[in-house]
Each structure stands twice: as C-alpha cells, then as structure tokens.
Amino acid sequence: MNDIFSSIENIVGQVGAFAWGPPMLIFLVGTGLYLTIVLRGIQFRKLWHALWLALVKRKEDTDEPGDITHFQALMTALSATVGTGNIAGVATAIAAGGPGALFWMWITGLVGMATKYSEAVLAVKYRIKDEKGDMSGGPMYYISRGLGWKWLGFIFALFASVAAFGIGNMVQSNSVADAVNATFHVPFWVTGVVLMIFTALVILGGIKSIGKVTGVVVPIMIVFYMGGALIVLVLNITGIPAALAMVVKQAFTPTAASGGFLGASVMMGIRMGVSRGVFSNESGLGSAPIAAAAAQTKHPVTQALVSMTQTFIDTIVVCTMTGLVLILTGAWDSGKTGAELSAFAFQSGMPGGHYVVTIGLIMFAYSTILGWCYYGEKSIEYILGEKAVKPYRYLFVLVVGVGAVAKLDFVWSLSDTFNGLMAIPNLIGLLALSPVIYRETRGFFSESGGGETPVQVQPED
C-alpha cells in the first residue's frame, strides 16, 4: 500500500513540476505577450481610464445585469490574488533569484494585465444565469460556449474545484495559524476554529455576501500593509534610486554571493521572478474571470478594463513595495526566505514591523479563502449543478479548520498541481478566442459607438 501511495505521490510531483515548470511559464507569459500585441498594448493605453472605472462607483452600472458592482468584482478577485504570494512569494523570489527577480515580476505583471483583460472580456460575453438567477461565467463557460469544447471546459472546472481546497484554503489557513502562533503564541486549533467561523459567516451567503465583505476588507488590508511598507520606504527614501538601479542591473547580470545569499544566475532570477509573479497575480490561470462574470456591466470591455487593474495593483504596486523593503533594509541577503524574511525586513525597517507582516498575512490569507471558495463553488456548479454548491461550501469551511492544524504535504502538492494545470485549458481558450477579444475591444472603442450595445446574458442550457 505504501508503495502505491509513494508512486502516486511521485507522479503528482512530476506533473506539478511540469505545471509550474519553464515550459508552462513560457506559455503563460507568451500568451500575455501575444495578447498585448493583438490588443495594441491596451494595458498601457487605457490604464488610467481603467483605474477610474475600478475605483469610482457609477450609478448607471448598478442598473446593468449582474450580481455585484465593478468594484466588488475587483475586490473579490483581488481578495484571491493579493495573498501570501505578495509577502512570502516576493521574499522567496528575491532570496533565491536576487533583486533582479523583482524586475521579471514586473514584466510578468505588465503582460499579465493583457491576459487578465482578455479573460474578463470572454467571461462576461459568455456568462449565463444559473437556476437561482445568479451569474455564472469563467473559462469553463467561454471554452464550452465560445469554442463548443465542453470536454475542455469540464477539465478546467474539475481542476479549479480541486485546486481551491489547496491554494485557496489549506495553504492559507495553515499560513495564518503558523504566523499567529509564532507572533502571538495562539494554538493552531484555536486559529482554525476562528477561521472556520468567520469563513462560514461570509461564504454561506454566496457571492453577494462575499462581494460586500471583500469590498470592505480588501481595501483596508491593502492600505494597512502598504502603509507599513511606505513608512519603511520613506525612512530609507534616499536609497530608493540605488535600489531600483540594482533591480534593473541584476535582472541582466548574475547576482554575486553576499551575506547569507549564495548568488544567482540570470536564468534563476528570471525563473523565480516569473514563477512567483504568475503565482501572485494568477494571470492566465483562469480564476479571476469567474468573479468578473458576476459584475454588473453593460459591455464585456468595461469589466475587462476593471479586471486588468487587479494585476497592476497586485504585482506592480503591492509586490514592488514588498521587494523594495527587502532590498532597502538589506534583509534580502540575510539567508532567510519566505514570510520569515519579510517579517525580518519590516522589523529591520521600523519598530514593530513584524506585526505589519503578521497582521497583513492574516488578512491576505483570509480574503484569499473567501475568493477561492467562490471560484471552487462555481466550478463544481458547472460540473454537478446548483445542488452541489451548498455541500461544497460546508466542506470548504471544514477543510479550513483541517488546514490550520494538519501537515498534509501530499494534499497541498496535489492541489498546487491542479492549480497550475488550470492554466492549460484556459490559455488554449484565450488563444483560440483571441479574434473575439479583438472584435469586442475594437467595437467598444470604435467611433460607431459599439460599446453602447448591452451585453447579452445567455440562458443556461
């Protein structure tokens, strides 16, 4: 029996190495680059307009088809992406690849904005109303409805429904329990019970409840964490130009060994920056468009512009601030890694800085749990129907508690593998439907006023 389990574990490990390996990372970034060219750099041309749409509530939007506002859809998506990757992921990338890894995170984020934009265009265009009258959309719908490949849509939904229990659940609750225990000496099981209660209070109410809570929690957590990082940056403001120069220089030259840092090649910097960047902003994985499909919007492009700001905020803003704190304080070459490195850097930068990391990690991880539950339940709904949603929510709440106290390495490895595999059907769908994305974009911005045509919500099959 042990031999069989060992063999399964080995196979999962090999598939996971492929799912997050160089070929897939090239596929992810390459798709973003292709979409950037097709859309003529829309993430650069329309960024300020997109930020205005995202942050300014317009009354006319609330009268459009959808379950939640543009802002709530963005916050729900941000709740799932702004997480441990912004704290531990950035630290891991720089600890292994050197300061140059941050540059490659920027590149990943910039091309990823075009990917996130394209995902949202298709999510809204091909969304449907489910049995309760709520919106359902995402890669499984635009693959099956846009391409007619229901089998591939099913595969995506299967991967997403399983991955949600790992990357969006147990990994997060365990990170919170570990951080709270290390800082405040609270038992793991207590953290698990508290997380289960607070998770249940929100997710059992569905997307409208999740949207309302994330609309409040996410801005607070981002401002809190960025406020702490900003204090460190201001205290070290004279060193920022040199830090930025170091990031750019070491993106193209090997990073020499220093302190506890063993040195890194340019390829290691690229690999760590790209992989941690994709892990943080999830562009191309197909998760965020599930939330985008629930937005109240007249045209797919309107929500797509809002959605692409998610990657900008996650990677270009939050990850950059974490990276600069690590570099300015000199903590990056201390030999530490992950959340421990981030806590050490913040503590070095200002008194009590490690509390900023701990509290930030708690809020980031909790919000990620909320966002990923919605992704998972919509995926299981696609496979089994609306009747499966409530049982899925109850199981999700239970697993939050299990994740806080258990060391289930195999389960985490399995879910992380499925998380990476989600990208394959999604990227195929994006590339095959890129002419649709182009037409929708051109129509919206044309002088003929193509953007004034309301999006047609399709009935469920």
Sequence and secondary structure as in RCSB ss.txt:
>XXXX:A:sequence
MNDIFSSIENIVGQVGAFAWGPPMLIFLVGTGLYLTIVLRGIQFRKLWHALWLALVKRKEDTDEPGDITHFQALM
TALSATVGTGNIAGVATAIAAGGPGALFWMWITGLVGMATKYSEAVLAVKYRIKDEKGDMSGGPMYYISRGLGWK
WLGFIFALFASVAAFGIGNMVQSNSVADAVNATFHVPFWVTGVVLMIFTALVILGGIKSIGKVTGVVVPIMIVFY
MGGALIVLVLNITGIPAALAMVVKQAFTPTAASGGFLGASVMMGIRMGVSRGVFSNESGLGSAPIAAAAAQTKHP
VTQALVSMTQTFIDTIVVCTMTGLVLILTGAWDSGKTGAELSAFAFQSGMPGGHYVVTIGLIMFAYSTILGWCYY
GEKSIEYILGEKAVKPYRYLFVLVVGVGAVAKLDFVWSLSDTFNGLMAIPNLIGLLALSPVIYRETRGFFSESGG
GETPVQVQPED
>XXXX:A:secstr
 HHHHHHHHHHHHHHHHHHTSHHHHHHHHHHHHHHHHHTTSHHHHTHHHHHHHHHS  GGGGGSSSSB HHHHHH
HHHHHHSSHIIIIIHHHHHHHH THHHHHHHHHHHHHHHHHHHHHHHHHHT EE TTS EE SHHHHHHHHS  H
HHHHHHHHHHHHHHHIIIIIHHHHHHHHHHHHHH   HHHHHHHHHHHHHHHHTTHHHHHHHHHHHHHHHHHHHH
HHHHHHHHHHTGGGHHHHHHHHHHHTTS B  BTTB  B HHHHHHHHHHHHHHHH TTTS HHHHHTTB  SSH
HHHHHHHHHHHIIIIIIIIHHHHHHHHHTTGGGSS  HHHHHHHHHHHHSTTHHHHHHHHHHHHHHHHHHHHHHH
HHHHHHHHH GGGHHHHHHHHHHHHHHHHH   HHHHHHHHHHHHHTHHHHHHHHHHTHHHHHHHHHHHHSTT G
GGS    EE  
